[in-house]
Amino acid sequence: MPAKPDPKKILDEAMQVEPTTRAFIAETLLESLDLDQDFAVSPEWLEEIRRRCVDIDSGKTTLLDSAMVINELRGKYTR
């Protein structure tokens, strides 16, 4: 029987890839949960989610690394 994957190792490795790849991984994992059955999402939000995913996948939207954004904001507002 093969060993189960180590979730911490998977997360650590995922955090090393570029933001667009992490977004794809997150999107794929969320879709695998089939959350549509667990709670209602309005048609407007579903369309917004789809639009954002298309923008990310097409490169229209640029994702930023959260640590970089936080560091920039700290530098800007910490004096």
Backbone as CSV, one residue per row, in Angstrom:
resi,resn,N_x,N_y,N_z,CA_x,CA_y,CA_z,C_x,C_y,C_z
1,MET,0.849,-1.186,0.000,0.000,0.000,0.000,0.893,1.248,0.000
2,PRO,0.689,2.162,-0.969,1.515,3.372,-1.020,1.231,4.292,0.163
3,ALA,2.266,5.028,0.578,2.108,5.970,1.687,1.226,7.137,1.257
4,LYS,0.451,7.657,2.211,-0.389,8.813,1.927,0.494,10.052,1.764
5,PRO,0.114,10.946,0.857,0.891,12.175,0.695,0.856,13.019,1.971
6,ASP,1.935,13.710,2.242,2.041,14.579,3.408,1.465,15.957,3.051
7,PRO,0.316,16.346,3.650,-0.304,17.627,3.296,0.628,18.825,3.491
8,LYS,1.416,18.833,4.556,2.327,19.953,4.794,3.356,20.044,3.678
9,LYS,3.874,18.917,3.249,4.858,18.915,2.168,4.230,19.424,0.873
10,ILE,2.998,19.000,0.606,2.300,19.453,-0.596,2.123,20.971,-0.557
11,LEU,1.674,21.510,0.583,1.488,22.954,0.719,2.804,23.703,0.595
12,ASP,3.845,23.187,1.244,5.159,23.834,1.157,5.634,23.908,-0.290
13,GLU,5.453,22.824,-1.029,5.868,22.802,-2.437,4.996,23.731,-3.276
14,ALA,3.701,23.752,-3.001,2.793,24.613,-3.762,3.130,26.090,-3.549
15,MET,3.575,26.443,-2.367,3.909,27.835,-2.084,5.169,28.300,-2.816
16,GLN,5.899,27.375,-3.396,7.115,27.729,-4.125,6.864,28.059,-5.595
17,VAL,5.661,27.794,-6.088,5.373,28.042,-7.496,4.809,29.445,-7.670
18,GLU,4.806,29.918,-8.915,4.345,31.280,-9.187,2.864,31.436,-8.851
19,PRO,2.421,32.670,-8.586,1.041,32.913,-8.161,-0.018,32.371,-9.114
20,THR,0.185,32.468,-10.413,-0.847,31.971,-11.327,-0.998,30.465,-11.219
21,THR,0.101,29.773,-10.983,0.045,28.321,-10.821,-0.651,27.977,-9.512
22,ARG,-0.362,28.739,-8.450,-1.041,28.510,-7.165,-2.537,28.753,-7.312
23,ALA,-2.920,29.783,-8.067,-4.344,30.062,-8.287,-5.007,28.898,-9.011
24,PHE,-4.316,28.347,-10.008,-4.854,27.200,-10.735,-5.026,26.006,-9.798
25,ILE,-4.036,25.759,-8.954,-4.104,24.646,-7.998,-5.281,24.859,-7.043
26,ALA,-5.404,26.074,-6.512,-6.495,26.383,-5.577,-7.845,26.210,-6.247
27,GLU,-7.964,26.720,-7.469,-9.221,26.606,-8.211,-9.583,25.140,-8.439
28,THR,-8.602,24.353,-8.830,-8.835,22.934,-9.099,-9.253,22.198,-7.828
29,LEU,-8.586,22.495,-6.713,-8.936,21.845,-5.452,-10.338,22.235,-5.000
30,LEU,-10.674,23.518,-5.114,-12.017,23.953,-4.727,-13.089,23.323,-5.599
31,GLU,-12.825,23.254,-6.896,-13.795,22.617,-7.786,-13.981,21.143,-7.445
32,SER,-12.920,20.508,-6.961,-13.018,19.079,-6.642,-13.918,18.813,-5.438
33,LEU,-14.176,19.840,-4.640,-15.024,19.680,-3.465,-16.505,19.680,-3.810
34,ASP,-16.840,20.121,-5.005,-18.224,20.171,-5.461,-19.076,20.941,-4.453
35,LEU,-18.639,22.152,-4.118,-19.307,22.957,-3.091,-20.673,23.461,-3.504
36,ASP,-21.021,23.393,-4.780,-22.333,23.853,-5.214,-23.455,23.151,-4.449
37,GLN,-23.217,21.934,-4.020,-24.246,21.183,-3.306,-24.318,21.553,-1.826
38,ASP,-23.255,22.153,-1.285,-23.211,22.430,0.136,-23.820,23.780,0.518
39,PHE,-23.767,24.749,-0.368,-24.366,26.033,-0.069,-24.733,26.743,-1.367
40,ALA,-25.693,27.597,-1.245,-26.193,28.290,-2.438,-25.303,29.486,-2.762
41,VAL,-24.994,29.636,-4.034,-24.262,30.788,-4.523,-25.139,31.428,-5.593
42,SER,-25.314,32.726,-5.462,-26.194,33.410,-6.414,-25.615,33.330,-7.823
43,PRO,-26.463,33.379,-8.818,-25.994,33.360,-10.209,-25.029,34.509,-10.499
44,GLU,-25.251,35.654,-9.841,-24.359,36.802,-10.053,-22.944,36.510,-9.555
45,TRP,-22.853,35.866,-8.381,-21.533,35.530,-7.851,-20.872,34.444,-8.692
46,LEU,-21.641,33.479,-9.144,-21.061,32.443,-10.013,-20.473,33.065,-11.273
47,GLU,-21.188,34.020,-11.854,-20.691,34.698,-13.053,-19.429,35.504,-12.739
48,GLU,-19.414,36.179,-11.595,-18.232,36.947,-11.193,-17.034,36.035,-10.981
49,ILE,-17.250,34.900,-10.349,-16.170,33.929,-10.133,-15.642,33.432,-11.468
50,ARG,-16.550,33.086,-12.364,-16.133,32.620,-13.692,-15.346,33.695,-14.430
51,ARG,-15.823,34.941,-14.359,-15.138,36.044,-15.033,-13.726,36.219,-14.492
52,ARG,-13.598,36.179,-13.167,-12.269,36.338,-12.559,-11.346,35.190,-12.944
53,CYS,-11.870,33.971,-12.967,-11.058,32.815,-13.359,-10.589,32.946,-14.808
54,VAL,-11.484,33.394,-15.683,-11.113,33.596,-17.091,-10.035,34.670,-17.191
55,ASP,-10.194,35.770,-16.458,-9.193,36.837,-16.485,-7.833,36.337,-16.006
56,ILE,-7.832,35.511,-14.966,-6.575,34.953,-14.450,-5.979,34.001,-15.471
57,ASP,-6.789,33.087,-15.976,-6.293,32.086,-16.923,-5.774,32.718,-18.208
58,SER,-6.386,33.812,-18.647,-5.982,34.453,-19.904,-4.799,35.396,-19.722
59,GLY,-4.444,35.700,-18.477,-3.346,36.622,-18.218,-3.792,38.076,-18.168
60,LYS,-5.079,38.331,-18.325,-5.603,39.694,-18.278,-5.398,40.300,-16.890
61,THR,-5.535,39.466,-15.875,-5.338,39.882,-14.493,-3.993,39.369,-14.009
62,THR,-3.231,40.239,-13.387,-1.934,39.856,-12.844,-2.084,39.591,-11.351
63,LEU,-1.693,38.418,-10.925,-1.750,38.081,-9.498,-0.446,38.516,-8.841
64,LEU,-0.560,38.968,-7.630,0.614,39.400,-6.876,0.814,38.494,-5.682
65,ASP,2.055,38.292,-5.320,2.389,37.496,-4.145,1.968,38.271,-2.899
66,SER,1.196,37.635,-2.024,0.661,38.332,-0.849,1.760,38.882,0.054
67,ALA,2.845,38.153,0.233,3.936,38.625,1.091,4.538,39.906,0.522
68,MET,4.674,39.972,-0.803,5.221,41.161,-1.445,4.293,42.358,-1.225
69,VAL,2.996,42.156,-1.388,2.031,43.238,-1.201,2.051,43.722,0.241
70,ILE,2.056,42.801,1.181,2.071,43.171,2.603,3.335,43.951,2.934
71,ASN,4.483,43.496,2.431,5.738,44.211,2.682,5.702,45.617,2.092
72,GLU,5.155,45.765,0.890,5.033,47.096,0.283,4.137,48.001,1.126
73,LEU,3.006,47.459,1.584,2.088,48.257,2.402,2.718,48.628,3.745
74,ARG,3.424,47.690,4.343,4.107,48.004,5.605,5.127,49.115,5.406
75,GLY,5.873,49.026,4.312,6.853,50.060,4.011,6.212,51.411,3.761
76,LYS,5.056,51.399,3.157,4.362,52.647,2.825,3.726,53.284,4.050
77,TYR,3.170,52.466,4.949,2.392,53.015,6.061,3.068,52.922,7.417
78,THR,4.224,52.304,7.500,4.951,52.228,8.770,6.065,53.274,8.745
79,ARG,5.996,54.170,9.678,7.021,55.231,9.709,7.459,55.490,11.103
